[in-house]
Structure formats: C-alpha cells, structure tokens
C-alpha cells in the first residue's frame, strides 16, 4: 500500500477524523499541550499504534515544524474524472468545480484546498504533470481540507473542460486579461472555476476553450494576488451570491 508521511498534531487529528488508514504515529517524548493530549486520547480510543521517540528520530522524518508528531498514513486518494463529475451532478443542482492549471507550490495548493473545504467546493482537478505533489506539506497547510475535498488527477485539464461543457457546466477563467470583474459575473448556477499559476497564469490553450473570463479588481500598481488568496476571494464571492 502506498503511504504518505504527514506531520503536525492537527493534521494527524484531521486524518484520523476523516477515516484515513493510519499505519503508525511517532510522538515526541515529554510534549505537553492540550492538543497533544487530545491526540493521545484519540490514538488510544481508536487503537492506533504509536510510540514515543526522541526529537532526533522525528527530525529524520521531517525538517518541517512537526510539532512533536509524525504519522504514516495511506496515500491521499484521487478520483477518476468522469465518475466523480457524474456523481456530483446527480447529487447537486449547482455544484462548484475548481481546475488548477500549473499550481506547483505545495503550500499554495494546501491553502487552496483549505479554502475549498471551507466554502463547499465539490471537486478539484489537477493535471498529472506540472502540479504540486499530494504530500505532507499539502496536508498540513490544508488543515484537513485535503481529506474533505475530492481531488481528481487528469492527463489534460482540457478533458475536464470538455466533459463539463457536455454537462452544461460553464467554465470561468480567473485572469487579468479581461475588463470584466468577478462581481459582474453570475456565479449562482453550476460553475467550474479555472485558476492558473502566479507566473504565467492560465495557459493559452486553456484560455481559448473556457467559456468566460473574469478578474479580481485591484488598485493601480498591484497586478496580481497570491493564487491561494485569489482562490479564496473567488470562492467566497461565489457563496456570497448563493446565500
């Protein structure tokens, strides 16, 4: 079974609460905090194997801020594109899909998943190449979002666009290459939001096939936001329109 190493007290708690298969947990000797005690209680209650180790052992697992806890879990599951879209379309009248074109930074990806989980995004699609790996950094930054939002890896994001078009789900690319702002767009129906990387934005090929384009308005002299911040702004405008 493919496994993933995650670190951080809250990330491990979120993994357990989401029903992930936990292989083993390593805890730093002498750690004392309310969250640490909560994790201990959950581990014992769920009969999950754990052991206390010195800091040197934990540092070998990760040079990140592990907070005195590291776990080995089953790798994050991804979903096949077509069955995932079919299932969501059957269950929801106005789903929100997100396509990430060239997001390679793990912390940005994790932060996007965190905002996606908080705003009820139904699925996130990423390409198999040119995308951030589904690793421990993503899990920790997502604060559990990586376990809550279905993720689908596809060979080409264009395939997702065409499949959504066949289901009458319009695509909206978030790009500065348009005079129209997100506040002028109707986001209340089914929608697929497309975001590109901070350096080049949405790829030219994707821009040609998406239905509409909109930008986040900014004052003069500022031409872009961190992509995870941009995602959060658009997600919250989407649910604001739906409330």
Secondary structure, 3 states (H helix, E strand, C coil): CCEEEEECHHHHHHHHHCCCCEEEEEEECCCCCHHHHHHHHHHHHCCCCEEEECHHHHHHHCCCCCCCEEEEEECCCCCCHHHHHHHHHHHCCCCEEEEEECCCCHHHHHHHHHHHHHHCCCEEEEECCCCCCCCHHHHHHHCCHHHHCEEEEECCHHHHHHHHHHCCCEEEEECCCCCCEHHHCCCCCCEEEEEEECCCECCHHHHHHCCEEEECCCCCCCCCCCHHHHHHHHHHHHHHHHC
